[in-house]
């Protein structure tokens, strides 16, 4: 019965967010309900536990969110993101429309551009190339997600995505953790996504669904003369990746700096991006807009983590944790994956769900690593990949953004999004758990 209280709170949270209730209202309501039903002082649960969880996440990750948002704005305002995407699309041509959008998204997000910024940059380009290739624009959201919401977010070693960084703060690993597993996961996600997108394209064609114009959406100019050169545009992305993954191995830095290397990496990326693109930018406006853009995503995730802090504090959570870890299984990675599936599904956030799971259970995972001999790198990679499975349910922020951009509803396009961002990452996580249990790192 105690455990049912937690699931009641999780289900209510999904329902409220799906119905459009603000996350800042939904999470306190659900946290207070769980506290009351658990016999905990609800006022203290909100004012202390919830707020400490919320503020704690913001304290840790606001610098990263802010510098990341500014970096995305530098790439957007300068036209660098568009230049890279146009270059890839132009080289591959309309015959590779699906592949070109996926690769363009992958390059941007692996280089440090957030999935939201990449989505806005790619959508008008996808409209243009899908129009030329006569592919139904119903497939655009899933195609964008395949390159931005999956393998570059959680699988590719070295990715500066927050989902790949969160486990480092608990396991003492790096973004390069479990490189073999990560590459296998990335290849699997990419390959299955391309197969599904190709299948979906043929399915639409059989139904007589081809490209149709979207009212109010202007197609981008194919003249790239007013954009920075694509190779110049890549330099800030490379700067972030090299600074984050290579410099700590070359230049002696303290443990604290090494653990937070994403901050100087993004800072360097911003400096390089601004200096290379001064003639395309109004630097002060770009900095101000980027900083402002970082606040809402930070607070959204912080609110979810605050809710998770209350869940963790009620007696039922100990019972739930005991239930998960009491299952007699030889592979503890299964317990890790299940815990993250449940929490990310409830929160609709891979980063929020991953943080809640790590806060609550990372010490147990560390103990299991020591007792079973399974590397913490493996726990890191399984955690990251598992966080991408059930985060993209209908109440996910990224899903809502792409629905809004496309002008379609859930019934028309969500199935393909679900396959690319839920089923394929889920299958990939199964493989990660199996291979990780065999000792693959």
QUILIN-V63969 format. One line per field, one symbol per residue. ss: DSSP state (h for helix, s for strand, l for the rest). phi: phi as a letter, one per 40 degrees, with the letter a starting at -180 (. if undefined). psi: psi as a letter, one per 30 degrees, with the letter a starting at -180 (. if undefined). A space follows every 50 residues. Layout:
ss: ???
phi: ???
psi: ???
This chain:
ss: lhhhhhhhhhhhhhhhhhllllhhhhhhhhhhhhhhhllllhhhhhhhhh hhhhhhhhhhhhhhhhhhhhhhhhhhhllhhhhhhhhhhhhhlhhhhhhh hhhhhhhhhhllllhhhhhhhhhhhhhhhhhhhlllhhhhhhhhhhhhll hhhhlllllllhhhhllhhhhlllllllhhhhhhhhhhhhhhhhhhhhhh hhhhhhlllllllllllllllllllllllhhhhhhhhhhhhhhhhlhhhh llllhhhhhlhhhhhhhhhhhhhhhhlhhhllhhhhhhhhhhhhhhhhhh hhhhhhhhhhhhhlhhhhhhhhhhhhllllllhhhhhhhhhhhhhhhllh hhhhhhhhhhhhhhhhhhhhhhlllhhhhhhhhhhhhlllllllllhhhh hhhhhhlllhhhhhhhhhhhhhhhhhhhhhhhhhhhhllll
phi: .dcccccccccccdcccccgcdccccccdcccccccccgbdccccccbcc ccccccccccbddcdcccccccccccccgcccccccccccccgccbdccc ccccccccccchccccccccccdcccdccccccfbdccccdccccdcbbb cccbbcdgcccccccdcccbbgcbccdfccdccdcccccccccccccccc dccccccgbbcbcbdgbcccccccccbccdccccdcccdcccccbbdccb bcbccccccbccccccccccccccccbdcbbbdcccccccccccccdccd ccccccccccdcccdcccccccccccccbcbcccccccdcdccccccgac cccccdccdcbccccccccccbgcccccddcccccccccbcccdcccccc ccccccgcbdccbcdcccccbbcccccccdcccccccchcb
psi: eeefeeeeeeeeeeeeeeggkkffeeeeeeeeeeeeffgkjeeeeefdee eeeeeeeeeefeeeeeeeeeeeeeeeefgeeeeeeeeeeeeelffheeee eeeeeeeeefffkleeeeeeefeeeeeeeeeefhkkfffeeeeeeeffgc efefekkfkgkeffeefffefgalfgkieeeeeeeeeeeeeeeeeeeeee eeeeeffgjakkkjkgjkklkfjgfgllkeeeffeeeeeeeeeefeeffe kklleeeefhffeeeeeeeeeeeeefgefflieeeeeeeeeeffeeeeee eeeeeeeeeeefflefeeeeeeeeffkikfjffeeeeeeeeeeeeefgke eeeeeeeeeefeeeeeeeeeffgkkfeeeeeeeeeeffdgfhlfgkeeee eeeeefgllefeffeeeeeefdeeeeeeeeeeeeeeffgk.
